[in-house]
Amino acid sequence: MSSERILIVDDEFFFRTVLNEGLKDRYDVIEACNCEEGVAKAVEHQPDLIIMDVEMPVMDGITAVKQIMAEAPIPILMLSSYTSAGAKATLDALSAGAVDFIPKQSDGASQNVERLSTMLVQKVLAVARHPVMQPAAAPARRTAVRATPARPRESPRVVRRGNYDLVVIGASTGGPVAIQGLVNSLPRDFSVPMVLAVHMPGNFTKAFAERLNSMCALNVKEAVDGDKLQPGLALLAPGGKQLSFVRKGADTYVCIGDGDPGATYKPSIDITLESAARVLRESVLAVILTGMGSDGCEGASLLKQCNATVWSQDEASCVIYGMPQAVEKKGLSDVVLPLTEIGPALVKAV
């Protein structure tokens, strides 16, 4: 058994058992049935990762995240219901310091349990193997295995001005927090239309768009079919759908549809970037942020064939250096930047 520890905090014995079964062969698993107990065990055992339900008795998950991040900063994955209230609470937990979330359904159907267990194991393995950003005041903690840093390309931080008609930002694991910080750094008069694509369920993207709109200078909304690209407006691709583009005269509009039922991601960053390449060609600036897998790499390749611009987030500031690494390793990144520098660089570039 691995010496790495996982702490599972969930008031439902059924889910604790399912998660334990999925992880016990790889990790030393500890359980807690409420957040008060979870905080105590986090401080006592200093696990490498915590999996915590958002909606809990005695103490809610948001309060627990804040306490853990203040007392013993540890990477935390939230388990969240598919409800609107669950979405809002999960976003609050991410703002409090959680790394990412996994949606769960509590109807007990075997296919849902199997899906949750598979998804969780994949995400736990990814998070545990990569450096996780901690609050600035937090003491440094070890992580299981550090990936070998990709060799940066020549002049990776040279940002040049361009004539852009669209900025597309794509992200996955760690993406909601990354996008929130990035968009919050942009001014109200940001002159280029923006589309945000992040791997989230449908009811989460509506809540996320509302949150961004309430805290950012830009106008942010969940995209609907027929929305027109406009300066100062950021459109968030809806979860469970695919976002593409169509040109009508001098204007560009988004198309929202179901797409291929077998698609791995909805929204798919590849599909959005490939459409942007076909419709807007060299006038696109794409930014690939933190995330598992390689979604966005094929779309970035097509953009480069059109002489468009592609940026990627650097490894040190990523929760998961999967998607940006895929783009960088193929030599597609014109610029590689830490997350905190991407917003100011976008202002400079446009």
N, C-alpha and C positions, 0 to 999 in steps of 0.2 A: 504493500500500500504506500502511496505517496506521503511524504511528510507535510505536504501542503494541506491547509485546512480550509474547509468551506463551512460557513455558518448559515443554516436555513432558519428563517424566522417567519412562521406562518401559524395562524391559529387553527387551521384545518389539518387534522391528523392525516387525512387522505392525501393531501398535497405534499405534506412533509415526507410521507412514506414514498410517494412516487418519485420525488426529487432525490431522496436518499438512495433509492434503488438505482437511479440513473447515474449517480455520481460516486457511490461508495467504492467502486473498483479503481477509481482514479485519485480520490481524495479522502482524507480523514474528515468525515462529516460530523458536525455538531448541530443539534437542533434546539430551538427555543419556540415556545407556544404563544408568546406575546412579545411586544416590542420592549417592554421594561426588562424582561428576562434577556432579550436579545442584546440590549445595550450593555447589560452586565457581563454577558458572555463574550461580547466583542472586546471589552476592556480586559477581561481575564485571559482569554485565549489568543487574542491578536490574530484572527484568521486572515488568510490571504485574500478572501473574497466573502462578501455577505450577499445572500439572496433573501429579500424581504418583501412581504406583502405590504401593499399600501394601506389597505383598509383593515385595521386591527383593533381589538379591544384593549382596555387599560391605557395604552398609549398609541397614538396614530403613527404611521410610518414616516410622515414628514418630520414630526418632532424627534423621532428616533434617529433619523438621518442627521439632523442638526446636532444632536448630542454626540453621536459617534464621530462626526467630522470634527467636532470641537475637542473631544477627549482622546480619541484613538483613530485618526483618519485611515479608513480602509475602503477599497473599492466596493461599491454597492450596486447590485442589480435589483431593480424593483419588479415585483409581480403585480400586474394591474388588471382589473376587470375591464370589460369592453364598454362599460357605461360612460356617459358623459361626465358624471361625477368622478369616476375612476380616472378618466383622462386628465381632468383638471388637477386632481390630487397627485397623479404621477408627474405631471409637469412641475408642480410645486416641489416634489421630492428631487427632481433633477436640478432645479434651481438651488436647492439646499445642499447639493453636492453629490447626489447619486450619479453613477456613470451612465446607465442606460436602463431600459425597461423591457419586459417581456409580457405581452398581453396573455391573460388566461381566461378560460371559460370554466365555470364551476358546475356544469350540468352533469359531470361524471361520465360523459360518453367516452368510450375507450379510445376512439380516434383523436379526441381532443387531448386526452392525457398523454397519448403517445407523441402527438405533435408537440405539446408543451415540453415533454422530457427531451425530445430530440433537439428542439430549438435551444433549450436551456443549456444542454451539454455543449453544443456548438459555441454558444456565446460565452459560456464560462471558460472553455478552453482558450478561446481567442483573447478574452480579457486577461486571463491569468498569465498568458505568455507575452504580454506586451506591457511597456511602461504605462501607468495610468496617471494622468495629471491630478495633482492634489491642490487644495487651496494654498495660497502663498505662505500662510503662517503655519502650515502643517509640517511636522517633521518628516524627513524623507523616509520612505519605506521600501523594502525590497519587493521585487516582483519575481515570479517564478523563473522565467527565461527571457532574456532580452534578445530581440531579433537583431541580426547584424545590420547596421545602418546602411542604407543604399548610398552609393557614392554620388554626391551631388554633381550636377552638370556644371560646365563652366559658366561663371557669372550667374549663379542661380537667383540672385536678388535684384537683377537689373530690371526695373519696371519702366516700360516705355509707354508714352501716350499713344492712343489709337482712336480710330473712328468707329466706335462700337454702336450697334443698334440693340444689343441684348447681352445681359450678363446672366448666366445660368450657374447656380450653385447646387452641387449634389453632395449628399452625405448619407451615412447609415449609422452604425453603432457610435454613440457619442455625438451624433449629429445635431439633435435638438439643442443641446447646450452650446455647441460650436456655432450653429447658425444664429442662435439668440444673441450671442456676444458679437458676432460679426455684423449682423444687420443693425444692432443697436449702436454701432460705431459710425454708421453712415448718416449724412446730413439729409434734411428734408428735401433739399434741392438737388439731390443726386440725379444726374441728368440722363441716365440710361435705364430703360425698363429692366426689371429683374424677375427671374423665375427661380423658385426654390423647390428642389425635389429631395425628399428625405424618406427613407423606408419607415412608414408609420401606418397603422390601421386608419380607416376612414374617419371614425369619430374622433380620433386623436388629432388629425390634421386640422379639423375645424377649430378645436379648442386651442391648438398651437398657433394658428393664424390669428385668432382673437387675442391671444396673449402677446404675440409679437406686435400687433397693431396698437395695443394699449401701452406698450413700453418703448416703442421705437419712433423716431422722427418720420420715417417713411410710412406711407400707407401700405398696410399688409392685409391681404384677404385670401381666403381659400378660392382657388380658381374655379370658375364655372365655364361651361362650353360657350364660346363666343366672346369671352373677355378680350378686350383690346390691350395690347402692350402699350404702356404709357410711362413717361419719365416720372419718377417719384412714387411708382407703384410696384410693389413686390407681390407676385402671385405665387401662392403655395400650391403645388400639385396635390390634388386630393388623394388620400389613401384608398387603395382598392381600384384605382383607375389609372389610365395612361394619359399623359399630356404630350401633345404634339402641336405643330404650328401650321397656319395657312396664311398666305399673302392675298390681300384683296386691295388692289390699287397700291397706294402708298403706305397702307397700314398692315400690321400683322396681328393676327388673332390666335388665341389658343383653342385647340380642339380637345375636348375631354371625352374619352370613350373607354369601353371595357377592354379593348385590345385582345390579344391572344389569351384564351383562358388558361393555357399552360405556362404562362410567363412566370418566372421565378419571383420577380419583384413587380409590385404595383403600388406606387409608380416605379418605373424602370428609368434610371438615369441614362442608360444607353439609348433607349427609345427616344427620350426627350432630346438628347444631344444629336442623335442621327437626324431627327426631323429639323432641328435648328440648322444643321449643316446643309441640308437640302434647300431650306427656305431662305436662310439668311447668310449662309456661306461664310466669307471671311470677316463679316462684321460681328461675329460672336466672340465673347470672352467667357470661357468655361472655367469654373473653379471646383476642383475635386477635394472634398474634405474627408475627415476621419470615417472609417467604415470597414466592416468585414467584406471579404470577397474582392471582386474586380469590376462590379457594376460601374459603368462610366468609361471604362478603358476603350471598348470598341467605338463608342460614340466619340471619344476624344481623338481616336485615330482617324475617323472620318472627318472631323473638324480640321485636323492638321493637313489633310489632303486638300482642303479648301483654303489653306493659309489662314485659318482662324487661330485664336490665341487660347492656350490652355495653361492654367496654373494648378499647382497642387500644394497641399499642406505638408509641412515637414514632419518627420517622424517624431521628433521630441515633443511636439505639441498635440499629437494624435492620441486618442484613446486606443484606437486600433489602426495600425499603419498598413491596412490592406488595400483599399481602393486607391489612395494616393500613391502607394508603392507600385501598384500595377501600372499606373500611368507613367511614373518616373522611370521604372525599369525598362519600359519600351521606348524611352527617349522622347516622350510626348510633351513633357513639362517645359514650357518656356521660362517659368519662374517657380521656385520652390520657397515658400515662406512660412514662418511661424504663424499660428492662428491670429495672434494679436496684431500682426503687421498686415494682414490681408485687407482689412477694411480701409486703413489709410492708403494702402497701395492702390485699391480700386478707385478711390477719390482722385489720386494722382493720375491714374491711367486714363480716366474718362474726362 
